[in-house]
């Protein structure tokens, strides 16, 4: 990451590693930076939405997922849109 801080795949991997290791604040920060640098990185919206849901940050999860759904619709990725819509629909 240090050599190329805008590497979306690397930042996504780092965010996932932080989330999987329990460092949720670092994961949140990495997902936020990922989506700020690459607003079309659909997996970021989905995984960040899942993380926020697990943290009971439902308003943020809904907003993140809805943004991801809108991006997926705009770029024509129906599979990602459908997965994020299912997750959004499951949030109480």
Biopython code that builds the backbone (N, CA, C, O; Angstrom):
import numpy as np
from Bio.PDB.StructureBuilder import StructureBuilder

atoms = [
    (1, "UNK", "N", (0.817, -1.201, 0.000)),
    (1, "UNK", "CA", (0.000, 0.000, 0.000)),
    (1, "UNK", "C", (0.854, 1.255, 0.000)),
    (1, "UNK", "O", (0.488, 2.255, -0.616)),
    (2, "UNK", "N", (1.977, 1.210, 0.680)),
    (2, "UNK", "CA", (2.803, 2.410, 0.763)),
    (2, "UNK", "C", (3.301, 2.847, -0.607)),
    (2, "UNK", "O", (3.389, 4.043, -0.883)),
    (3, "UNK", "N", (3.627, 1.887, -1.467)),
    (3, "UNK", "CA", (4.143, 2.224, -2.791)),
    (3, "UNK", "C", (3.058, 2.795, -3.693)),
    (3, "UNK", "O", (3.338, 3.647, -4.536)),
    (4, "UNK", "N", (1.834, 2.339, -3.523)),
    (4, "UNK", "CA", (0.735, 2.812, -4.359)),
    (4, "UNK", "C", (-0.529, 2.939, -3.505)),
    (4, "UNK", "O", (-1.366, 2.037, -3.507)),
    (5, "UNK", "N", (-0.673, 4.048, -2.777)),
    (5, "UNK", "CA", (-1.782, 4.185, -1.840)),
    (5, "UNK", "C", (-3.163, 4.212, -2.493)),
    (5, "UNK", "O", (-4.165, 4.049, -1.798)),
    (6, "UNK", "N", (-3.241, 4.413, -3.799)),
    (6, "UNK", "CA", (-4.540, 4.424, -4.473)),
    (6, "UNK", "C", (-4.840, 3.101, -5.171)),
    (6, "UNK", "O", (-5.753, 3.029, -5.994)),
    (7, "UNK", "N", (-4.085, 2.060, -4.851)),
    (7, "UNK", "CA", (-4.313, 0.729, -5.395)),
    (7, "UNK", "C", (-5.588, 0.158, -4.760)),
    (7, "UNK", "O", (-5.581, -0.251, -3.599)),
    (8, "UNK", "N", (-6.663, 0.137, -5.522)),
    (8, "UNK", "CA", (-7.956, -0.269, -4.987)),
    (8, "UNK", "C", (-7.966, -1.715, -4.512)),
    (8, "UNK", "O", (-8.512, -2.013, -3.450)),
    (9, "UNK", "N", (-7.377, -2.606, -5.278)),
    (9, "UNK", "CA", (-7.373, -4.007, -4.896)),
    (9, "UNK", "C", (-6.602, -4.202, -3.593)),
    (9, "UNK", "O", (-7.039, -4.942, -2.711)),
    (10, "UNK", "N", (-5.453, -3.536, -3.477)),
    (10, "UNK", "CA", (-4.659, -3.630, -2.261)),
    (10, "UNK", "C", (-5.388, -3.052, -1.056)),
    (10, "UNK", "O", (-5.365, -3.634, 0.029)),
    (11, "UNK", "N", (-6.029, -1.911, -1.246)),
    (11, "UNK", "CA", (-6.770, -1.284, -0.147)),
    (11, "UNK", "C", (-7.956, -2.155, 0.261)),
    (11, "UNK", "O", (-8.252, -2.287, 1.448)),
    (12, "UNK", "N", (-8.635, -2.751, -0.724)),
    (12, "UNK", "CA", (-9.740, -3.662, -0.425)),
    (12, "UNK", "C", (-9.237, -4.847, 0.394)),
    (12, "UNK", "O", (-9.860, -5.229, 1.385)),
    (13, "UNK", "N", (-8.124, -5.422, -0.014)),
    (13, "UNK", "CA", (-7.546, -6.539, 0.722)),
    (13, "UNK", "C", (-7.178, -6.149, 2.147)),
    (13, "UNK", "O", (-7.395, -6.920, 3.081)),
    (14, "UNK", "N", (-6.629, -4.969, 2.311)),
    (14, "UNK", "CA", (-6.269, -4.483, 3.640)),
    (14, "UNK", "C", (-7.522, -4.278, 4.491)),
    (14, "UNK", "O", (-7.539, -4.638, 5.668)),
    (15, "UNK", "N", (-8.555, -3.708, 3.907)),
    (15, "UNK", "CA", (-9.814, -3.511, 4.636)),
    (15, "UNK", "C", (-10.396, -4.846, 5.090)),
    (15, "UNK", "O", (-10.859, -4.978, 6.223)),
    (16, "UNK", "N", (-10.368, -5.833, 4.199)),
    (16, "UNK", "CA", (-10.895, -7.156, 4.537)),
    (16, "UNK", "C", (-10.060, -7.811, 5.632)),
    (16, "UNK", "O", (-10.611, -8.427, 6.544)),
    (17, "UNK", "N", (-8.745, -7.685, 5.550)),
    (17, "UNK", "CA", (-7.871, -8.262, 6.570)),
    (17, "UNK", "C", (-8.132, -7.615, 7.926)),
    (17, "UNK", "O", (-8.201, -8.306, 8.942)),
    (18, "UNK", "N", (-8.276, -6.306, 7.944)),
    (18, "UNK", "CA", (-8.589, -5.610, 9.199)),
    (18, "UNK", "C", (-9.919, -6.102, 9.760)),
    (18, "UNK", "O", (-10.026, -6.375, 10.955)),
    (19, "UNK", "N", (-10.916, -6.215, 8.918)),
    (19, "UNK", "CA", (-12.237, -6.677, 9.361)),
    (19, "UNK", "C", (-12.156, -8.096, 9.897)),
    (19, "UNK", "O", (-12.723, -8.399, 10.947)),
    (20, "UNK", "N", (-11.456, -8.968, 9.181)),
    (20, "UNK", "CA", (-11.359, -10.370, 9.585)),
    (20, "UNK", "C", (-10.545, -10.567, 10.856)),
    (20, "UNK", "O", (-10.745, -11.546, 11.576)),
    (21, "UNK", "N", (-9.633, -9.648, 11.137)),
    (21, "UNK", "CA", (-8.807, -9.767, 12.343)),
    (21, "UNK", "C", (-9.427, -9.053, 13.538)),
    (21, "UNK", "O", (-8.876, -9.087, 14.639)),
    (22, "UNK", "N", (-10.575, -8.406, 13.322)),
    (22, "UNK", "CA", (-11.261, -7.747, 14.424)),
    (22, "UNK", "C", (-10.906, -6.289, 14.627)),
    (22, "UNK", "O", (-11.392, -5.666, 15.572)),
    (23, "UNK", "N", (-10.077, -5.731, 13.772)),
    (23, "UNK", "CA", (-9.722, -4.312, 13.878)),
    (23, "UNK", "C", (-10.735, -3.510, 13.056)),
    (23, "UNK", "O", (-10.441, -3.025, 11.964)),
    (24, "UNK", "N", (-11.938, -3.391, 13.625)),
    (24, "UNK", "CA", (-13.043, -2.835, 12.846)),
    (24, "UNK", "C", (-12.864, -1.352, 12.527)),
    (24, "UNK", "O", (-13.276, -0.896, 11.461)),
    (25, "UNK", "N", (-12.259, -0.602, 13.430)),
    (25, "UNK", "CA", (-12.077, 0.826, 13.129)),
    (25, "UNK", "C", (-11.103, 1.019, 11.968)),
    (25, "UNK", "O", (-11.303, 1.897, 11.129)),
    (26, "UNK", "N", (-10.059, 0.209, 11.919)),
    (26, "UNK", "CA", (-9.139, 0.277, 10.778)),
    (26, "UNK", "C", (-9.849, -0.169, 9.508)),
    (26, "UNK", "O", (-9.636, 0.409, 8.442)),
    (27, "UNK", "N", (-10.693, -1.195, 9.614)),
    (27, "UNK", "CA", (-11.445, -1.666, 8.450)),
    (27, "UNK", "C", (-12.367, -0.574, 7.928)),
    (27, "UNK", "O", (-12.437, -0.333, 6.723)),
    (28, "UNK", "N", (-13.069, 0.079, 8.836)),
    (28, "UNK", "CA", (-13.962, 1.172, 8.451)),
    (28, "UNK", "C", (-13.173, 2.251, 7.716)),
    (28, "UNK", "O", (-13.589, 2.732, 6.662)),
    (29, "UNK", "N", (-12.040, 2.621, 8.281)),
    (29, "UNK", "CA", (-11.203, 3.651, 7.671)),
    (29, "UNK", "C", (-10.730, 3.235, 6.278)),
    (29, "UNK", "O", (-10.754, 4.039, 5.346)),
    (30, "UNK", "N", (-10.303, 1.985, 6.137)),
    (30, "UNK", "CA", (-9.818, 1.504, 4.842)),
    (30, "UNK", "C", (-10.940, 1.454, 3.809)),
    (30, "UNK", "O", (-10.737, 1.838, 2.658)),
    (31, "UNK", "N", (-12.123, 0.984, 4.209)),
    (31, "UNK", "CA", (-13.252, 0.964, 3.273)),
    (31, "UNK", "C", (-13.635, 2.387, 2.853)),
    (31, "UNK", "O", (-13.919, 2.636, 1.682)),
    (32, "UNK", "N", (-13.641, 3.307, 3.801)),
    (32, "UNK", "CA", (-13.981, 4.687, 3.461)),
    (32, "UNK", "C", (-12.980, 5.266, 2.466)),
    (32, "UNK", "O", (-13.367, 5.937, 1.510)),
    (33, "UNK", "N", (-11.691, 5.005, 2.692)),
    (33, "UNK", "CA", (-10.672, 5.512, 1.774)),
    (33, "UNK", "C", (-10.792, 4.845, 0.407)),
    (33, "UNK", "O", (-10.660, 5.504, -0.624)),
    (34, "UNK", "N", (-11.039, 3.543, 0.401)),
    (34, "UNK", "CA", (-11.217, 2.814, -0.855)),
    (34, "UNK", "C", (-12.316, 3.448, -1.698)),
    (34, "UNK", "O", (-12.122, 3.721, -2.882)),
    (35, "UNK", "N", (-13.464, 3.680, -1.083)),
    (35, "UNK", "CA", (-14.603, 4.204, -1.837)),
    (35, "UNK", "C", (-14.427, 5.679, -2.192)),
    (35, "UNK", "O", (-14.992, 6.149, -3.179)),
    (36, "UNK", "N", (-13.654, 6.404, -1.403)),
    (36, "UNK", "CA", (-13.334, 7.791, -1.754)),
    (36, "UNK", "C", (-12.416, 7.834, -2.974)),
    (36, "UNK", "O", (-12.546, 8.714, -3.825)),
    (37, "UNK", "N", (-11.484, 6.877, -3.053)),
    (37, "UNK", "CA", (-10.535, 6.836, -4.165)),
    (37, "UNK", "C", (-11.115, 6.194, -5.415)),
    (37, "UNK", "O", (-10.724, 6.542, -6.529)),
    (38, "UNK", "N", (-12.046, 5.259, -5.242)),
    (38, "UNK", "CA", (-12.595, 4.520, -6.381)),
    (38, "UNK", "C", (-14.076, 4.267, -6.126)),
    (38, "UNK", "O", (-14.458, 3.226, -5.592)),
    (39, "UNK", "N", (-14.894, 5.225, -6.514)),
    (39, "UNK", "CA", (-16.334, 5.176, -6.239)),
    (39, "UNK", "C", (-17.060, 4.074, -7.008)),
    (39, "UNK", "O", (-18.242, 3.841, -6.758)),
    (40, "UNK", "N", (-16.394, 3.394, -7.927)),
    (40, "UNK", "CA", (-17.024, 2.313, -8.688)),
    (40, "UNK", "C", (-16.610, 0.924, -8.197)),
    (40, "UNK", "O", (-16.929, -0.068, -8.853)),
    (41, "UNK", "N", (-15.915, 0.823, -7.071)),
    (41, "UNK", "CA", (-15.431, -0.463, -6.566)),
    (41, "UNK", "C", (-16.573, -1.153, -5.821)),
    (41, "UNK", "O", (-16.727, -0.997, -4.610)),
    (42, "UNK", "N", (-17.364, -1.914, -6.567)),
    (42, "UNK", "CA", (-18.609, -2.474, -6.047)),
    (42, "UNK", "C", (-18.421, -3.412, -4.862)),
    (42, "UNK", "O", (-19.216, -3.380, -3.923)),
    (43, "UNK", "N", (-17.394, -4.238, -4.888)),
    (43, "UNK", "CA", (-17.175, -5.154, -3.764)),
    (43, "UNK", "C", (-16.954, -4.386, -2.470)),
    (43, "UNK", "O", (-17.296, -4.871, -1.391)),
    (44, "UNK", "N", (-16.393, -3.207, -2.572)),
    (44, "UNK", "CA", (-16.185, -2.378, -1.390)),
    (44, "UNK", "C", (-17.489, -1.988, -0.729)),
    (44, "UNK", "O", (-17.602, -2.032, 0.496)),
    (45, "UNK", "N", (-18.480, -1.605, -1.529)),
    (45, "UNK", "CA", (-19.784, -1.239, -0.963)),
    (45, "UNK", "C", (-20.429, -2.443, -0.274)),
    (45, "UNK", "O", (-20.977, -2.323, 0.821)),
    (46, "UNK", "N", (-20.355, -3.597, -0.926)),
    (46, "UNK", "CA", (-20.986, -4.787, -0.383)),
    (46, "UNK", "C", (-20.337, -5.206, 0.941)),
    (46, "UNK", "O", (-21.033, -5.421, 1.933)),
    (47, "UNK", "N", (-19.029, -5.319, 0.956)),
    (47, "UNK", "CA", (-18.331, -5.758, 2.163)),
    (47, "UNK", "C", (-18.407, -4.709, 3.274)),
    (47, "UNK", "O", (-18.535, -5.056, 4.448)),
    (48, "UNK", "N", (-18.331, -3.446, 2.911)),
    (48, "UNK", "CA", (-18.448, -2.376, 3.906)),
    (48, "UNK", "C", (-19.869, -2.383, 4.483)),
    (48, "UNK", "O", (-20.051, -2.214, 5.689)),
    (49, "UNK", "N", (-20.860, -2.575, 3.632)),
    (49, "UNK", "CA", (-22.237, -2.672, 4.110)),
    (49, "UNK", "C", (-22.413, -3.837, 5.068)),
    (49, "UNK", "O", (-23.103, -3.708, 6.079)),
    (50, "UNK", "N", (-21.798, -4.972, 4.764)),
    (50, "UNK", "CA", (-21.862, -6.125, 5.669)),
    (50, "UNK", "C", (-21.213, -5.803, 7.014)),
    (50, "UNK", "O", (-21.761, -6.121, 8.069)),
    (51, "UNK", "N", (-20.045, -5.171, 6.963)),
    (51, "UNK", "CA", (-19.349, -4.812, 8.192)),
    (51, "UNK", "C", (-20.193, -3.866, 9.039)),
    (51, "UNK", "O", (-20.345, -4.074, 10.242)),
    (52, "UNK", "N", (-20.733, -2.844, 8.423)),
    (52, "UNK", "CA", (-21.554, -1.882, 9.154)),
    (52, "UNK", "C", (-22.786, -2.556, 9.749)),
    (52, "UNK", "O", (-23.214, -2.210, 10.850)),
    (53, "UNK", "N", (-23.351, -3.508, 9.032)),
    (53, "UNK", "CA", (-24.503, -4.250, 9.546)),
    (53, "UNK", "C", (-24.100, -5.035, 10.789)),
    (53, "UNK", "O", (-24.816, -5.016, 11.790)),
    (54, "UNK", "N", (-22.966, -5.720, 10.738)),
    (54, "UNK", "CA", (-22.485, -6.478, 11.900)),
    (54, "UNK", "C", (-22.215, -5.574, 13.099)),
    (54, "UNK", "O", (-22.337, -6.003, 14.246)),
    (55, "UNK", "N", (-21.852, -4.332, 12.831)),
    (55, "UNK", "CA", (-21.567, -3.370, 13.900)),
    (55, "UNK", "C", (-22.830, -2.655, 14.385)),
    (55, "UNK", "O", (-22.753, -1.756, 15.223)),
    (56, "UNK", "N", (-23.982, -3.050, 13.865)),
    (56, "UNK", "CA", (-25.270, -2.415, 14.187)),
    (56, "UNK", "C", (-25.298, -0.934, 13.832)),
    (56, "UNK", "O", (-25.975, -0.142, 14.488)),
    (57, "UNK", "N", (-24.566, -0.573, 12.802)),
    (57, "UNK", "CA", (-24.575, 0.790, 12.280)),
    (57, "UNK", "C", (-25.480, 0.786, 11.050)),
    (57, "UNK", "O", (-25.044, 1.023, 9.923)),
    (58, "UNK", "N", (-26.759, 0.506, 11.314)),
    (58, "UNK", "CA", (-27.692, 0.206, 10.227)),
    (58, "UNK", "C", (-27.955, 1.392, 9.304)),
    (58, "UNK", "O", (-28.091, 1.206, 8.095)),
    (59, "UNK", "N", (-28.029, 2.584, 9.838)),
    (59, "UNK", "CA", (-28.262, 3.742, 8.966)),
    (59, "UNK", "C", (-27.106, 3.906, 7.975)),
    (59, "UNK", "O", (-27.324, 4.170, 6.793)),
    (60, "UNK", "N", (-25.876, 3.745, 8.470)),
    (60, "UNK", "CA", (-24.708, 3.841, 7.587)),
    (60, "UNK", "C", (-24.680, 2.679, 6.596)),
    (60, "UNK", "O", (-24.323, 2.855, 5.431)),
    (61, "UNK", "N", (-25.057, 1.501, 7.066)),
    (61, "UNK", "CA", (-25.086, 0.331, 6.179)),
    (61, "UNK", "C", (-26.091, 0.553, 5.055)),
    (61, "UNK", "O", (-25.792, 0.292, 3.889)),
    (62, "UNK", "N", (-27.274, 1.030, 5.405)),
    (62, "UNK", "CA", (-28.290, 1.288, 4.371)),
    (62, "UNK", "C", (-27.789, 2.299, 3.333)),
    (62, "UNK", "O", (-27.948, 2.102, 2.128)),
    (63, "UNK", "N", (-27.184, 3.380, 3.823)),
    (63, "UNK", "CA", (-26.685, 4.421, 2.912)),
    (63, "UNK", "C", (-25.588, 3.868, 2.002)),
    (63, "UNK", "O", (-25.581, 4.123, 0.798)),
    (64, "UNK", "N", (-24.666, 3.112, 2.588)),
    (64, "UNK", "CA", (-23.568, 2.528, 1.816)),
    (64, "UNK", "C", (-24.101, 1.577, 0.753)),
    (64, "UNK", "O", (-23.701, 1.642, -0.410)),
    (65, "UNK", "N", (-25.009, 0.694, 1.161)),
    (65, "UNK", "CA", (-25.563, -0.274, 0.213)),
    (65, "UNK", "C", (-26.375, 0.407, -0.875)),
    (65, "UNK", "O", (-26.292, 0.016, -2.039)),
    (66, "UNK", "N", (-27.159, 1.418, -0.521)),
    (66, "UNK", "CA", (-27.947, 2.113, -1.540)),
    (66, "UNK", "C", (-27.040, 2.808, -2.547)),
    (66, "UNK", "O", (-27.323, 2.808, -3.745)),
    (67, "UNK", "N", (-25.958, 3.395, -2.066)),
    (67, "UNK", "CA", (-24.999, 4.013, -2.982)),
    (67, "UNK", "C", (-24.402, 2.954, -3.899)),
    (67, "UNK", "O", (-24.285, 3.168, -5.105)),
    (68, "UNK", "N", (-24.027, 1.815, -3.332)),
    (68, "UNK", "CA", (-23.485, 0.715, -4.133)),
    (68, "UNK", "C", (-24.478, 0.214, -5.167)),
    (68, "UNK", "O", (-24.099, -0.076, -6.301)),
    (69, "UNK", "N", (-25.738, 0.110, -4.788)),
    (69, "UNK", "CA", (-26.792, -0.303, -5.717)),
    (69, "UNK", "C", (-26.908, 0.692, -6.857)),
    (69, "UNK", "O", (-27.023, 0.302, -8.019)),
    (70, "UNK", "N", (-26.879, 1.967, -6.529)),
    (70, "UNK", "CA", (-26.962, 3.008, -7.562)),
    (70, "UNK", "C", (-25.770, 2.936, -8.514)),
    (70, "UNK", "O", (-25.933, 3.089, -9.724)),
    (71, "UNK", "N", (-24.573, 2.703, -7.974)),
    (71, "UNK", "CA", (-23.375, 2.577, -8.808)),
    (71, "UNK", "C", (-23.487, 1.340, -9.696)),
    (71, "UNK", "O", (-23.202, 1.402, -10.892)),
    (72, "UNK", "N", (-23.903, 0.216, -9.109)),
    (72, "UNK", "CA", (-24.043, -1.021, -9.884)),
    (72, "UNK", "C", (-25.042, -0.847, -11.020)),
    (72, "UNK", "O", (-24.815, -1.326, -12.130)),
    (73, "UNK", "N", (-26.133, -0.170, -10.746)),
    (73, "UNK", "CA", (-27.133, 0.091, -11.784)),
    (73, "UNK", "C", (-26.533, 0.958, -12.892)),
    (73, "UNK", "O", (-26.731, 0.700, -14.079)),
    (74, "UNK", "N", (-25.796, 1.993, -12.477)),
    (74, "UNK", "CA", (-25.201, 2.919, -13.460)),
    (74, "UNK", "C", (-24.206, 2.216, -14.370)),
    (74, "UNK", "O", (-24.155, 2.496, -15.568)),
    (75, "UNK", "N", (-23.402, 1.293, -13.805)),
    (75, "UNK", "CA", (-22.384, 0.640, -14.639)),
    (75, "UNK", "C", (-22.870, -0.682, -15.220)),
    (75, "UNK", "O", (-22.134, -1.349, -15.948)),
    (76, "UNK", "N", (-24.108, -1.066, -14.904)),
    (76, "UNK", "CA", (-24.710, -2.241, -15.525)),
    (76, "UNK", "C", (-24.313, -3.575, -14.921)),
    (76, "UNK", "O", (-24.273, -4.582, -15.628)),
    (77, "UNK", "N", (-24.018, -3.605, -13.621)),
    (77, "UNK", "CA", (-23.661, -4.862, -12.968)),
    (77, "UNK", "C", (-24.865, -5.340, -12.156)),
    (77, "UNK", "O", (-25.002, -5.017, -10.976)),
    (78, "UNK", "N", (-25.730, -6.112, -12.806)),
    (78, "UNK", "CA", (-26.957, -6.570, -12.157)),
    (78, "UNK", "C", (-26.701, -7.573, -11.047)),
    (78, "UNK", "O", (-27.456, -7.622, -10.076)),
    (79, "UNK", "N", (-25.652, -8.373, -11.171)),
    (79, "UNK", "CA", (-25.347, -9.353, -10.128)),
    (79, "UNK", "C", (-24.991, -8.640, -8.820)),
    (79, "UNK", "O", (-25.550, -8.961, -7.771)),
    (80, "UNK", "N", (-24.077, -7.687, -8.873)),
    (80, "UNK", "CA", (-23.688, -6.942, -7.674)),
    (80, "UNK", "C", (-24.881, -6.162, -7.130)),
    (80, "UNK", "O", (-25.082, -6.106, -5.917)),
    (81, "UNK", "N", (-25.664, -5.567, -8.006)),
    (81, "UNK", "CA", (-26.848, -4.825, -7.569)),
    (81, "UNK", "C", (-27.793, -5.727, -6.804)),
    (81, "UNK", "O", (-28.297, -5.355, -5.744)),
    (82, "UNK", "N", (-28.034, -6.920, -7.344)),
    (82, "UNK", "CA", (-28.943, -7.864, -6.718)),
    (82, "UNK", "C", (-28.436, -8.314, -5.343)),
    (82, "UNK", "O", (-29.216, -8.395, -4.394)),
    (83, "UNK", "N", (-27.151, -8.603, -5.233)),
    (83, "UNK", "CA", (-26.588, -9.033, -3.948)),
    (83, "UNK", "C", (-26.706, -7.930, -2.900)),
    (83, "UNK", "O", (-27.070, -8.191, -1.753)),
    (84, "UNK", "N", (-26.401, -6.709, -3.294)),
    (84, "UNK", "CA", (-26.503, -5.605, -2.343)),
    (84, "UNK", "C", (-27.958, -5.320, -1.991)),
    (84, "UNK", "O", (-28.262, -4.968, -0.851)),
    (85, "UNK", "N", (-28.854, -5.469, -2.955)),
    (85, "UNK", "CA", (-30.276, -5.264, -2.666)),
    (85, "UNK", "C", (-30.782, -6.312, -1.672)),
    (85, "UNK", "O", (-31.568, -5.991, -0.781)),
    (86, "UNK", "N", (-30.343, -7.540, -1.818)),
    (86, "UNK", "CA", (-30.736, -8.602, -0.878)),
    (86, "UNK", "C", (-30.239, -8.285, 0.531)),
    (86, "UNK", "O", (-30.972, -8.454, 1.505)),
    (87, "UNK", "N", (-29.005, -7.831, 0.633)),
    (87, "UNK", "CA", (-28.469, -7.472, 1.939)),
    (87, "UNK", "C", (-29.237, -6.280, 2.514)),
    (87, "UNK", "O", (-29.589, -6.280, 3.694)),
    (88, "UNK", "N", (-29.493, -5.281, 1.698)),
    (88, "UNK", "CA", (-30.247, -4.115, 2.157)),
    (88, "UNK", "C", (-31.635, -4.524, 2.643)),
    (88, "UNK", "O", (-32.099, -4.044, 3.677)),
    (89, "UNK", "N", (-32.291, -5.400, 1.906)),
    (89, "UNK", "CA", (-33.626, -5.860, 2.286)),
    (89, "UNK", "C", (-33.622, -6.636, 3.599)),
    (89, "UNK", "O", (-34.641, -6.691, 4.289)),
    (90, "UNK", "N", (-32.487, -7.235, 3.948)),
    (90, "UNK", "CA", (-32.415, -8.052, 5.171)),
    (90, "UNK", "C", (-32.149, -7.237, 6.434)),
    (90, "UNK", "O", (-32.263, -7.754, 7.546)),
    (91, "UNK", "N", (-31.798, -5.977, 6.265)),
    (91, "UNK", "CA", (-31.493, -5.128, 7.426)),
    (91, "UNK", "C", (-32.799, -4.687, 8.079)),
    (91, "UNK", "O", (-33.700, -4.166, 7.421)),
    (92, "UNK", "N", (-32.877, -4.907, 9.378)),
    (92, "UNK", "CA", (-34.098, -4.519, 10.125)),
    (92, "UNK", "C", (-34.216, -3.028, 10.254)),
    (92, "UNK", "O", (-35.174, -2.533, 10.848)),
]
sb = StructureBuilder()
sb.init_structure("model")
sb.init_model(0)
sb.init_chain("A")
sb.init_seg("    ")
for serial, (resi, resn, name, xyz) in enumerate(atoms, 1):
    if name == "N":
        sb.init_residue(resn, " ", resi, " ")
    sb.init_atom(name, np.array(xyz, "f"), 0.0, 1.0, " ", f" {name:<3s}", serial, name[0])
structure = sb.get_structure()
